[in-house]
Amino acid sequence: MVASSKMMNVRVTTMDAELEFAIQQGTTGKQLFDQVVKTIGLREVWFFGLQYTDSKGDNTWIKLYKKPENVICKHMKKISKIIKRNIEQHQHRLMSNSSSLISTSSSSSSMNGGSGSSKSGGLRSSSNAIDERDSDSDEDDLVMSQDVQKGDPLLFKFRAKFYPEDVAEELIQDITLRLFYLQVKNAILSDEIYCPPETSVLLASYAVQARHGDYNKGTHVAGFLAKDRLLPQRVIDQHKMSKDEWENSITTWWQEHRGLLREDAMMEYLKIAQDLEMYGVNYFEIRNKKGTELWLGVDALGLNIYEKEDRLTPKIGFPWSEIRNISFNDRKFIIKPIDKKAPDFVFFAPRVRINKRILALCMGNHELYMRRRKPDTIDVQQMKAQARDEKNAKQQEREKLQLALAARERAEKKQQEYEDRLRSMQEEMERKQANLSEAQDTIRRLQEQLNQVQAAKEELEQRQNELHEMMQRLEETKNMEATERAKLEEEIRIKQLEMQKIQEEVTLKDSETKRLHEEVEEAIRKQHEAAAALQAATTTPKHHHVEEEEEENEEELINGENGTQDFSKDFDTDEHIKDPVEERRTLAERNERLQDQLKALKQDLALSRDDTMETPNDKIHRENVRQGRDKYKTLREIRKGNTKRRVDQFENM
């Protein structure tokens, strides 16, 4: 097939962007995939793939690599056709030339010449055919040759196809972390992954931290989260809570994450989410030999069998380390255990196409399972080193930012303290000013009183002089008549009474003056205090500059998937690999603080829970919790015993 120059429009949707490309008819899936990862800057390509909706409405992964044995078969068929065609052409020439032979020598010469021509022609044909083969060999990988729903543009989704066993250990790049976070969050919100209500609220608080950063009371006012999709609709329906109550509940836990970087919030989200039972599991409808309808779950840790009504609790499990070969024939799928004494594990899928998808997922998950247990490649080591350097740089920048923020908070706090102190001083100064005015009034009244006392003293002195004159006259008039003497004595007595009265007034006014004098001294003292307070209020404290300098010094311190096969695949398995489930514990089991958070959330939500809205998965989860089960405890339980016992158990389901 010769590639056409006609261009086709393609739209690839990632979890947070839409990419538009123009491709040729001869563009392969691998070329399109490489262009996508190059555009978004992704290097951990082994987790991801391009997904599309096929003509039957099923989600399918685009083929990225040619299957080696298919290439060889097609190549051999082409060569066989070329050889057969060359032999026929050679025989035809020999027969057509035999009638015109003149002599044995000329015939021989003709034969030799014809033969040489034929060989040359045959070689040229062979060369052309190989070129055609080279072109045809990519037909299965061409974007246009796959069963993509036709349209303009052609629609693809860039999604995680394989999941890590432990996100904290395996995810290296920030872009990889973000794509996983968005995909898992979307699966939880759409209920593709079951998440209990209390865990949903806690995850929502991390999602808010990842999107909006630290909580700020001034910016993040009531109703700020109204447009954010944070909880599964199932959880909202099961609780009699208003939007404001949900927002308050999420915000309460959001405030607990203060200082957490956005990438760290995403990582915490995934570390909790990966312990959910349905996380990272691809489910396929299957039947055993008895015809019982079951679910096959394929994930990073192995294969699990679920009953039809319960996709949370697997009943039988096989780790990848126990499987040596997988194959299918039509709708029959066969898994050969590494224990050769155990029978084959056989099940039936509804369509051959389903078996192909199961095979592809098994191969990819098994390879990643084995790769995790080998030393990192040079590329991965370089990526991890680069990620560590970037993380350290971010950490230093974060510490510098935190120090700056802390210094700013301290400065703002001190400024607030100074403002409060100044305001208090101003109020005190106003009180002192009022006291000063009152003291000035007192001084004025005292002056008036002193003036009155002085006037009284002058009057008293005048009366004393008059009395003295009268006493002299009395002495001079001893010989006066009795009547005149009595009159004079009466006048003297009256004057004495007046003087006594004036003396009492003077004494009283002296006491009043003394009291007013004391008040004046107190007022003057208060006036001095008010003046000193005013001066203090308008002067920066001496120690402030020292602290500012200390603060400044402190700031200064500061894709790939594997080639799939249509029929069979042998696994390179080490039977001595220890099943990682044996030592795996949920984050809640290992983190007491997380346990307390989930317990508190569960108690709060229980007050508003509507039991009539409980779903089958809620009932299954509640029963599992009651029996003390979690994801890894269940996996350990179902993988106990030898392989034969588990295969027999599957056959009898």
C-alpha positions as CSV (number, residue, x, y, z in Angstrom):
1,M,0.0,0.0,0.0
2,V,1.5,3.4,-1.0
3,A,0.8,6.1,1.4
4,S,-1.4,8.9,0.2
5,S,-0.5,12.5,0.6
6,K,-4.1,13.3,1.7
7,M,-4.1,14.8,5.3
8,M,-6.5,13.8,8.0
9,N,-7.4,15.9,11.1
10,V,-7.0,14.2,14.5
11,R,-8.0,15.5,17.9
12,V,-6.4,13.9,20.9
13,T,-7.9,14.7,24.3
14,T,-5.8,14.4,27.4
15,M,-7.2,14.8,30.9
16,D,-6.6,18.6,30.8
17,A,-6.1,19.6,27.2
18,E,-7.1,19.0,23.6
19,L,-4.5,18.6,20.9
20,E,-5.1,18.9,17.2
21,F,-2.9,17.2,14.6
22,A,-3.0,16.8,10.8
23,I,-1.7,13.3,9.8
24,Q,-1.2,11.5,6.5
25,Q,-3.0,8.4,5.5
26,G,0.2,6.4,6.2
27,T,0.7,7.7,9.7
28,T,1.0,4.9,12.2
29,G,-0.4,4.7,15.7
30,K,3.1,4.8,17.1
31,Q,3.9,8.0,15.2
32,L,0.8,9.7,16.5
33,F,1.5,8.5,20.1
34,D,5.1,9.8,19.9
35,Q,3.8,13.2,18.7
36,V,1.4,13.4,21.6
37,V,4.0,12.6,24.3
38,K,6.5,14.9,22.7
39,T,3.9,17.7,22.7
40,I,3.0,17.3,26.4
41,G,6.6,16.6,27.6
42,L,5.9,13.1,28.9
43,R,8.7,10.5,29.3
44,E,7.0,7.8,31.4
45,V,5.2,6.6,28.3
46,W,4.9,3.0,29.4
47,F,1.8,3.7,31.5
48,F,-0.2,5.3,28.7
49,G,-1.9,4.6,25.4
50,L,-4.3,6.1,22.8
51,Q,-7.9,5.1,23.2
52,Y,-10.7,5.4,20.7
53,T,-14.3,4.3,20.2
54,D,-14.6,1.6,17.6
55,S,-17.4,1.0,15.1
56,K,-19.3,-1.2,17.7
57,G,-19.1,1.5,20.3
58,D,-16.5,-0.2,22.5
59,N,-13.4,1.6,23.9
60,T,-10.3,0.2,22.2
61,W,-6.6,0.9,22.5
62,I,-4.8,1.9,19.3
63,K,-2.1,-0.5,18.0
64,L,1.4,0.9,18.5
65,Y,3.6,-1.9,17.4
66,K,3.7,-4.6,14.7
67,K,3.6,-8.1,15.9
68,P,6.9,-9.8,14.9
69,E,5.5,-13.1,13.8
70,N,2.9,-11.4,11.7
71,V,5.6,-9.5,9.9
72,I,7.6,-12.7,9.2
73,C,4.5,-14.5,8.0
74,K,3.5,-11.8,5.6
75,H,7.1,-11.4,4.4
76,M,7.3,-15.1,3.7
77,K,4.0,-15.1,1.8
78,K,5.2,-12.2,-0.3
79,I,8.5,-14.0,-1.2
80,S,6.6,-17.2,-2.0
81,K,4.4,-15.3,-4.4
82,I,7.4,-13.6,-6.0
83,I,9.3,-16.9,-6.5
84,K,6.2,-18.6,-8.0
85,R,5.6,-15.7,-10.4
86,N,9.3,-15.7,-11.5
87,I,9.3,-19.4,-12.1
88,E,6.1,-19.1,-14.3
89,Q,7.6,-16.2,-16.2
90,H,10.9,-18.1,-16.8
91,Q,9.0,-21.2,-18.0
92,H,6.9,-19.1,-20.4
93,R,10.0,-17.6,-21.9
94,L,11.7,-21.0,-22.4
95,M,8.7,-22.3,-24.2
96,S,8.3,-19.3,-26.5
97,N,12.0,-19.3,-27.4
98,S,12.3,-23.1,-28.1
99,S,10.6,-22.9,-31.5
100,S,13.1,-20.4,-32.9
101,L,16.3,-22.2,-32.0
102,I,18.8,-22.5,-35.0
103,S,21.5,-24.5,-33.4
104,T,22.4,-26.1,-30.2
105,S,25.0,-23.4,-29.5
106,S,22.7,-20.5,-30.4
107,S,20.0,-22.2,-28.4
108,S,22.3,-22.5,-25.5
109,S,23.4,-18.9,-25.9
110,S,19.7,-17.9,-26.0
111,M,19.0,-20.0,-23.0
112,N,21.9,-18.4,-21.1
113,G,20.9,-14.9,-22.1
114,G,17.3,-15.5,-21.2
115,S,18.2,-17.0,-18.0
116,G,20.4,-14.1,-17.1
117,S,17.7,-11.7,-18.0
118,S,15.2,-13.6,-16.0
119,K,17.4,-13.6,-13.0
120,S,18.0,-10.0,-13.3
121,G,14.3,-9.4,-13.7
122,G,13.6,-11.7,-10.8
123,L,15.9,-9.8,-8.6
124,R,14.3,-6.5,-9.5
125,S,10.9,-7.9,-8.9
126,S,12.0,-9.3,-5.6
127,S,13.5,-6.0,-4.6
128,N,10.3,-4.1,-5.5
129,A,8.2,-6.6,-3.7
130,I,10.2,-6.2,-0.5
131,D,9.7,-2.5,-0.8
132,E,6.0,-3.1,-1.2
133,R,6.2,-5.5,1.8
134,D,7.9,-2.8,3.8
135,S,5.1,-0.6,3.0
136,D,2.4,-3.2,3.6
137,S,3.9,-4.4,6.8
138,D,2.7,-1.3,8.6
139,E,-0.9,-1.5,7.4
140,D,-2.0,-3.1,10.8
141,D,-0.4,-0.2,12.6
142,L,-1.8,2.6,10.5
143,V,-4.2,5.0,12.2
144,M,-6.6,4.8,9.3
145,S,-6.5,1.0,9.1
146,Q,-7.9,0.6,12.6
147,D,-11.5,0.4,13.4
148,V,-11.9,4.1,14.4
149,Q,-15.3,5.7,14.1
150,K,-15.1,7.9,11.0
151,G,-15.4,11.6,11.4
152,D,-13.6,14.9,11.0
153,P,-11.6,15.1,13.1
154,L,-10.8,11.6,14.2
155,L,-11.2,11.4,18.0
156,F,-8.7,9.8,20.4
157,K,-8.2,9.9,24.2
158,F,-4.8,9.9,25.8
159,R,-5.2,7.8,28.9
160,A,-3.4,5.7,31.5
161,K,-3.6,2.1,30.3
162,F,-1.5,0.5,33.1
163,Y,-1.4,1.6,36.7
164,P,1.6,1.5,39.2
165,E,1.6,-0.7,42.2
166,D,2.6,2.2,44.4
167,V,2.3,5.7,43.1
168,A,4.8,7.2,45.6
169,E,7.5,4.8,44.4
170,E,6.9,4.8,40.7
171,L,5.5,8.1,39.4
172,I,8.5,10.3,38.5
173,Q,7.4,13.3,36.4
174,D,5.0,16.0,37.6
175,I,3.1,15.6,34.3
176,T,2.7,11.9,34.9
177,L,1.4,12.6,38.4
178,R,-1.1,15.1,37.2
179,L,-2.5,12.9,34.4
180,F,-3.0,10.0,36.8
181,Y,-4.5,12.3,39.4
182,L,-7.0,13.7,37.0
183,Q,-7.9,10.3,35.6
184,V,-8.4,8.7,39.0
185,K,-10.3,11.7,40.3
186,N,-12.7,11.6,37.3
187,A,-13.2,7.8,37.8
188,I,-14.1,8.4,41.5
189,L,-16.5,11.3,40.8
190,S,-18.2,9.3,38.1
191,D,-18.4,6.2,40.4
192,E,-16.3,4.0,38.1
193,I,-14.2,3.5,41.3
194,Y,-16.3,3.1,44.4
195,C,-15.3,5.4,47.2
196,P,-17.0,5.5,50.6
197,P,-18.5,8.9,51.7
198,E,-15.9,9.8,54.4
199,T,-13.0,9.1,52.0
200,S,-14.8,11.1,49.3
201,V,-14.8,14.2,51.5
202,L,-11.2,13.8,52.5
203,L,-10.1,13.3,48.9
204,A,-12.2,16.4,48.0
205,S,-10.2,18.5,50.5
206,Y,-6.9,17.4,48.8
207,A,-8.4,18.1,45.4
208,V,-9.3,21.7,46.5
209,Q,-5.7,22.1,47.9
210,A,-4.3,20.8,44.5
211,R,-6.4,23.3,42.6
212,H,-6.6,26.4,44.8
213,G,-3.6,26.1,47.1
214,D,-3.7,27.2,50.7
215,Y,-7.0,28.3,52.3
216,N,-7.3,32.1,52.6
217,K,-10.2,33.3,54.7
218,G,-10.3,36.7,52.9
219,T,-10.3,35.2,49.4
220,H,-12.1,31.9,49.8
221,V,-15.4,33.2,51.0
222,A,-18.7,31.2,51.3
223,G,-19.8,29.8,47.9
224,F,-16.2,29.8,46.6
225,L,-16.4,26.0,45.8
226,A,-19.9,26.1,44.4
227,K,-18.8,25.5,40.8
228,D,-16.2,22.8,41.7
229,R,-17.2,19.1,41.1
230,L,-15.8,17.5,44.2
231,L,-18.0,14.6,45.3
232,P,-19.7,11.6,43.6
233,Q,-23.4,12.3,43.1
234,R,-24.1,9.1,45.0
235,V,-22.5,10.6,48.1
236,I,-24.5,13.8,47.8
237,D,-27.8,11.9,47.4
238,Q,-27.1,9.8,50.4
239,H,-26.9,12.7,52.9
240,K,-29.4,15.4,53.8
241,M,-26.9,18.2,53.6
242,S,-27.1,21.5,51.7
243,K,-24.4,22.8,49.4
244,D,-23.2,25.2,52.1
245,E,-22.9,22.3,54.6
246,W,-20.9,20.2,52.1
247,E,-18.6,23.2,51.4
248,N,-18.1,23.8,55.2
249,S,-17.2,20.2,55.7
250,I,-14.7,20.1,52.9
251,T,-13.2,23.5,53.8
252,T,-12.7,22.3,57.4
253,W,-10.4,19.6,56.2
254,W,-8.9,21.8,53.4
255,Q,-7.5,24.1,56.2
256,E,-5.6,21.1,57.6
257,H,-3.5,20.9,54.4
258,R,-2.0,24.4,54.7
259,G,1.5,24.6,53.3
260,L,1.1,21.5,51.1
261,L,2.3,22.0,47.5
262,R,-0.2,21.3,44.7
263,E,1.9,18.3,43.5
264,D,2.1,16.9,47.0
265,A,-1.7,17.3,47.4
266,M,-2.2,15.3,44.2
267,M,0.2,12.6,45.5
268,E,-1.7,12.4,48.8
269,Y,-4.9,12.0,46.9
270,L,-3.5,9.1,44.8
271,K,-1.9,7.4,47.9
272,I,-5.4,7.3,49.5
273,A,-7.2,6.4,46.2
274,Q,-4.9,3.5,45.4
275,D,-6.2,1.6,48.4
276,L,-9.7,1.6,47.0
277,E,-10.8,-1.8,45.9
278,M,-11.7,-0.9,42.3
279,Y,-8.6,1.4,41.7
280,G,-6.7,0.4,38.6
281,V,-8.8,-2.7,37.8
282,N,-10.0,-3.5,34.3
283,Y,-13.1,-5.7,34.5
284,F,-14.2,-8.2,31.8
285,E,-17.3,-10.4,31.7
286,I,-16.4,-14.1,31.6
287,R,-17.9,-17.5,32.2
288,N,-16.3,-20.6,33.7
289,K,-16.8,-24.1,32.3
290,K,-20.1,-24.4,34.2
291,G,-21.4,-21.3,32.5
292,T,-21.5,-19.2,35.6
293,E,-21.3,-15.4,34.9
294,L,-18.3,-13.9,36.6
295,W,-16.0,-10.9,36.4
296,L,-12.3,-11.1,35.5
297,G,-10.2,-8.2,37.1
298,V,-6.8,-7.4,35.6
299,D,-4.6,-5.0,37.5
300,A,-1.0,-4.3,38.4
301,L,-0.9,-7.1,41.0
302,G,-2.4,-9.9,39.0
303,L,-5.7,-11.5,38.0
304,N,-8.7,-11.7,40.3
305,I,-12.1,-13.4,39.9
306,Y,-15.3,-11.6,41.2
307,E,-18.9,-12.8,41.5
308,K,-21.3,-11.1,39.2
309,E,-22.9,-8.9,41.8
310,D,-19.8,-7.9,43.7
311,R,-16.9,-6.1,42.0
312,L,-15.4,-4.9,45.3
313,T,-14.5,-8.3,46.9
314,P,-12.5,-10.7,44.7
315,K,-13.0,-14.4,45.5
316,I,-9.9,-15.9,43.8
317,G,-6.6,-14.3,43.0
318,F,-3.5,-15.2,41.0
319,P,-0.4,-12.9,41.2
320,W,1.6,-12.4,38.0
321,S,4.5,-14.4,39.5
322,E,2.3,-17.6,39.4
323,I,1.5,-17.3,35.6
324,R,3.9,-18.7,32.9
325,N,1.7,-18.6,29.8
326,I,-1.5,-17.0,28.6
327,S,-3.3,-17.8,25.3
328,F,-6.7,-17.9,23.7
329,N,-8.4,-19.8,20.9
330,D,-11.6,-18.1,19.7
331,R,-13.6,-17.3,22.9
332,K,-11.6,-19.7,25.1
333,F,-8.9,-18.1,27.2
334,I,-6.2,-20.3,28.8
335,I,-3.9,-19.4,31.6
336,K,-1.1,-21.8,32.5
337,P,0.2,-21.6,36.0
338,I,3.9,-21.8,36.8
339,D,3.0,-24.8,39.0
340,K,2.9,-27.5,36.3
341,K,1.0,-29.8,38.7
342,A,-1.9,-27.4,38.7
343,P,-4.5,-27.6,35.9
344,D,-4.9,-24.8,33.3
345,F,-7.1,-21.9,34.4
346,V,-9.7,-21.7,31.6
347,F,-12.6,-19.2,31.1
348,F,-14.7,-18.0,28.2
349,A,-15.2,-14.4,27.0
350,P,-18.3,-13.3,25.0
351,R,-16.2,-12.3,22.0
352,V,-12.8,-12.9,20.5
353,R,-12.2,-9.2,20.6
354,I,-12.5,-9.2,24.4
355,N,-9.9,-12.0,24.6
356,K,-7.5,-9.8,22.6
357,R,-7.9,-7.0,25.0
358,I,-7.4,-9.2,28.0
359,L,-4.3,-10.6,26.4
360,A,-2.9,-7.2,25.7
361,L,-3.5,-6.0,29.3
362,C,-2.1,-9.1,30.8
363,M,1.1,-8.8,28.8
364,G,1.6,-5.1,29.6
365,N,0.9,-5.5,33.4
366,H,3.1,-8.6,33.6
367,E,6.0,-6.8,31.9
368,L,5.7,-3.9,34.3
369,Y,5.4,-6.3,37.2
370,M,8.7,-7.9,36.3
371,R,10.4,-4.6,35.4
372,R,9.7,-3.3,38.9
373,R,11.7,-6.1,40.4
374,K,14.7,-5.4,38.2
375,P,17.3,-2.6,38.4
376,D,16.1,0.6,36.8
377,T,17.3,1.3,33.2
378,I,19.6,4.2,32.5
379,D,16.7,6.3,31.2
380,V,14.7,5.7,34.4
381,Q,17.7,6.4,36.6
382,Q,18.2,9.7,34.7
383,M,14.6,10.6,35.0
384,K,14.6,9.9,38.8
385,A,17.8,11.9,39.2
386,Q,16.3,14.8,37.3
387,A,13.1,14.5,39.3
388,R,15.1,14.5,42.6
389,D,17.0,17.7,41.5
390,E,13.8,19.4,40.5
391,K,12.1,18.4,43.8
392,N,15.1,19.6,45.8
393,A,15.0,22.9,43.9
394,K,11.3,23.2,44.6
395,Q,11.8,22.3,48.2
396,Q,14.5,25.1,48.6
397,E,12.2,27.5,46.8
398,R,9.4,26.4,49.0
399,E,11.5,26.9,52.2
400,K,12.5,30.3,51.0
401,L,8.9,31.2,50.2
402,Q,7.8,29.9,53.6
403,L,10.5,32.0,55.4
404,A,9.4,35.0,53.4
405,L,5.8,34.4,54.3
406,A,6.7,33.8,57.9
407,A,8.7,37.1,58.0
408,R,5.8,38.9,56.3
409,E,3.3,37.4,58.8
410,R,5.5,38.5,61.6
411,A,5.9,42.0,60.2
412,E,2.1,42.2,59.6
413,K,1.6,41.0,63.2
414,K,3.9,43.6,64.6
415,Q,2.4,46.3,62.4
416,Q,-1.0,45.3,63.8
417,E,0.4,45.3,67.3
418,Y,1.8,48.8,66.7
419,E,-1.4,50.0,65.2
420,D,-3.4,48.6,68.2
421,R,-0.9,50.2,70.6
422,L,-1.0,53.5,68.7
423,R,-4.8,53.4,68.8
424,S,-4.7,52.7,72.5
425,M,-2.3,55.5,73.0
426,Q,-4.5,57.9,71.0
427,E,-7.5,56.9,73.2
428,E,-5.3,57.4,76.3
429,M,-4.1,60.7,75.0
430,E,-7.7,61.8,74.4
431,R,-8.4,60.9,78.0
432,K,-5.3,62.8,79.2
433,Q,-6.3,65.8,77.1
434,A,-9.7,65.7,78.7
435,N,-8.0,65.5,82.2
436,L,-5.7,68.4,81.2
437,S,-8.7,70.5,80.2
438,E,-10.3,69.7,83.5
439,A,-7.1,70.6,85.3
440,Q,-6.9,73.9,83.5
441,D,-10.5,74.7,84.5
442,T,-9.5,73.8,88.1
443,I,-6.5,76.2,87.9
444,R,-8.8,79.0,86.6
445,R,-11.2,78.4,89.4
446,L,-8.3,78.4,91.9
447,Q,-7.1,81.7,90.6
448,E,-10.5,83.2,91.0
449,Q,-10.6,81.7,94.5
450,L,-7.2,83.2,95.3
451,N,-8.3,86.5,94.1
452,Q,-11.4,86.3,96.4
453,V,-9.2,85.3,99.3
454,Q,-6.9,88.2,98.6
455,A,-9.8,90.6,98.5
456,A,-11.1,89.1,101.8
457,K,-7.7,89.5,103.4
458,E,-7.5,93.2,102.3
459,E,-11.0,93.7,103.7
460,L,-10.0,92.0,107.0
461,E,-7.0,94.2,107.2
462,Q,-9.1,97.3,106.6
463,R,-11.5,96.2,109.3
464,Q,-8.6,95.6,111.7
465,N,-7.3,99.0,111.1
466,E,-10.8,100.5,111.8
467,L,-11.0,98.4,115.0
468,H,-7.6,99.6,116.0
469,E,-8.7,103.2,115.5
470,M,-11.8,102.6,117.5
471,M,-9.8,101.0,120.3
472,Q,-7.6,104.1,120.3
473,R,-10.6,106.3,120.5
474,L,-11.9,104.2,123.3
475,E,-8.8,104.7,125.3
476,E,-8.9,108.4,124.5
477,T,-12.5,108.7,125.6
478,K,-12.4,106.9,128.9
479,N,-13.9,109.9,130.4
480,M,-16.8,109.9,128.0
481,E,-20.2,109.5,129.2
482,A,-21.6,106.1,129.7
483,T,-24.0,106.3,126.8
484,E,-21.3,107.2,124.3
485,R,-19.0,104.6,125.8
486,A,-21.8,101.9,125.5
487,K,-22.4,102.9,121.9
488,L,-18.7,102.7,121.1
489,E,-18.4,99.3,122.7
490,E,-21.4,98.1,120.7
491,E,-19.7,99.3,117.5
492,I,-16.5,97.5,118.6
493,R,-18.4,94.3,119.3
494,I,-20.1,94.5,115.9
495,K,-16.7,95.1,114.3
496,Q,-15.3,92.1,116.2
497,L,-18.1,89.9,115.0
498,E,-17.6,91.1,111.4
499,M,-13.8,90.4,111.8
500,Q,-14.6,87.0,113.2
501,K,-16.9,86.2,110.3
502,I,-14.3,87.5,107.8
503,Q,-11.6,85.4,109.6
504,E,-13.8,82.3,109.3
505,E,-14.3,83.0,105.6
506,V,-10.6,83.5,105.1
507,T,-9.8,80.2,106.9
508,L,-12.4,78.5,104.8
509,K,-11.0,80.0,101.6
510,D,-7.5,79.0,102.7
511,S,-8.6,75.4,103.1
512,E,-10.3,75.6,99.7
513,T,-7.2,77.1,98.2
514,K,-5.0,74.4,99.7
515,R,-7.3,71.7,98.2
516,L,-7.3,73.5,94.8
517,H,-3.5,73.8,95.0
518,E,-3.3,70.0,95.4
519,E,-5.6,69.5,92.5
520,V,-3.5,71.9,90.4
521,E,-0.3,69.9,91.2
522,E,-2.2,66.6,90.3
523,A,-3.4,68.2,87.0
524,I,0.2,69.4,86.2
525,R,1.5,65.9,86.9
526,K,-1.2,64.4,84.6
527,Q,-0.3,67.0,82.0
528,H,3.3,65.9,82.0
529,E,2.2,62.3,81.7
530,A,0.0,63.1,78.7
531,A,2.8,65.0,77.1
532,A,5.2,62.0,77.6
533,A,2.6,59.6,76.3
534,L,2.1,61.8,73.2
535,Q,5.8,61.8,72.6
536,A,6.0,58.0,73.0
537,A,3.1,57.5,70.6
538,T,4.8,59.5,67.9
539,T,8.2,57.8,68.3
540,T,9.2,54.3,67.0
541,P,10.3,51.9,69.8
542,K,14.0,51.4,69.8
543,H,13.9,47.6,69.8
544,H,11.8,47.6,66.5
545,H,14.8,48.3,64.3
546,V,16.8,45.4,65.9
547,E,14.1,42.9,65.2
548,E,13.7,44.2,61.6
549,E,17.4,43.6,61.1
550,E,17.2,40.1,62.5
551,E,14.3,39.4,60.2
552,E,16.3,40.5,57.2
553,N,19.2,38.3,58.3
554,E,16.9,35.4,58.7
555,E,15.5,36.0,55.2
556,E,19.1,36.0,53.8
557,L,19.6,32.5,55.3
558,I,17.0,31.7,53.5
559,N,4.4,4.6,25.9
560,G,4.8,2.4,25.2
561,E,3.0,-0.8,25.5
562,N,4.4,-4.2,24.5
563,G,3.7,-5.8,21.2
564,T,0.5,-7.9,21.6
565,Q,-0.1,-11.3,20.2
566,D,-3.4,-12.7,19.0
567,F,-3.0,-16.2,20.4
568,S,-0.3,-16.9,23.0
569,K,2.3,-15.4,25.1
570,D,5.0,-17.0,27.4
571,F,5.8,-15.0,30.5
572,D,9.4,-14.6,31.8
573,T,8.5,-15.3,35.4
574,D,10.5,-15.9,38.5
575,E,8.7,-18.3,40.8
576,H,10.8,-17.0,43.7
577,I,9.4,-13.5,43.5
578,K,7.6,-12.7,46.7
579,D,4.0,-11.6,46.2
580,P,4.0,-7.8,47.1
581,V,0.5,-8.2,48.6
582,E,2.0,-10.1,51.5
583,E,3.5,-7.0,53.1
584,R,1.2,-4.4,51.7
585,R,-0.9,-2.3,54.0
586,T,-3.4,0.4,53.3
587,L,-2.3,4.0,54.1
588,A,-5.1,4.3,56.7
589,E,-3.7,1.2,58.4
590,R,-0.2,2.7,58.5
591,N,-1.2,6.3,59.3
592,E,-2.9,6.8,62.6
593,R,-3.7,10.5,61.8
594,L,-5.5,9.4,58.6
595,Q,-7.5,6.8,60.6
596,D,-8.6,9.5,63.0
597,Q,-9.6,11.8,60.1
598,L,-11.7,9.2,58.4
599,K,-13.3,8.1,61.7
600,A,-14.2,11.8,62.5
601,L,-15.7,12.3,59.0
602,K,-17.7,9.1,59.2
603,Q,-19.2,10.1,62.6
604,D,-20.1,13.6,61.2
605,L,-21.7,12.2,58.0
606,A,-23.6,9.6,60.0
607,L,-25.8,12.3,61.5
608,S,-27.2,13.3,58.0
609,R,-27.1,9.9,56.3
610,D,-30.2,8.7,54.4
611,D,-30.1,4.9,54.6
612,T,-32.8,4.5,52.0
613,M,-30.4,5.8,49.3
614,E,-27.8,3.1,50.0
615,T,-26.5,1.3,46.9
616,P,-25.4,-2.4,46.6
617,N,-21.8,-1.3,46.7
618,D,-22.4,0.6,49.9
619,K,-23.9,-2.5,51.5
620,I,-20.9,-4.7,50.3
621,H,-18.4,-2.1,51.6
622,R,-20.2,-1.8,55.0
623,E,-20.1,-5.6,55.4
624,N,-16.4,-5.8,54.4
625,V,-15.6,-3.1,57.0
626,R,-17.7,-5.0,59.6
627,Q,-15.7,-8.1,59.0
628,G,-12.4,-6.2,59.2
629,R,-11.5,-6.5,55.5
630,D,-9.7,-4.1,53.3
631,K,-8.2,-4.3,49.8
632,Y,-4.9,-6.0,50.7
633,K,-6.3,-8.2,53.5
634,T,-8.8,-9.6,51.0
635,L,-6.1,-10.2,48.3
636,R,-3.9,-12.0,50.9
637,E,-6.8,-14.2,51.8
638,I,-7.9,-15.2,48.3
639,R,-4.3,-16.0,47.2
640,K,-3.8,-18.5,50.0
641,G,-3.3,-22.2,49.2
642,N,-1.8,-23.8,46.1
643,T,-2.7,-22.9,42.6
644,K,-4.6,-26.2,42.0
645,R,-7.0,-25.4,44.9
646,R,-7.8,-22.0,43.5
647,V,-8.3,-23.3,40.0
648,D,-10.7,-25.9,41.3
649,Q,-12.5,-23.3,43.4
650,F,-13.0,-21.2,40.2
651,E,-14.4,-24.2,38.3
652,N,-16.9,-24.8,41.0
653,M,-18.2,-21.2,41.2
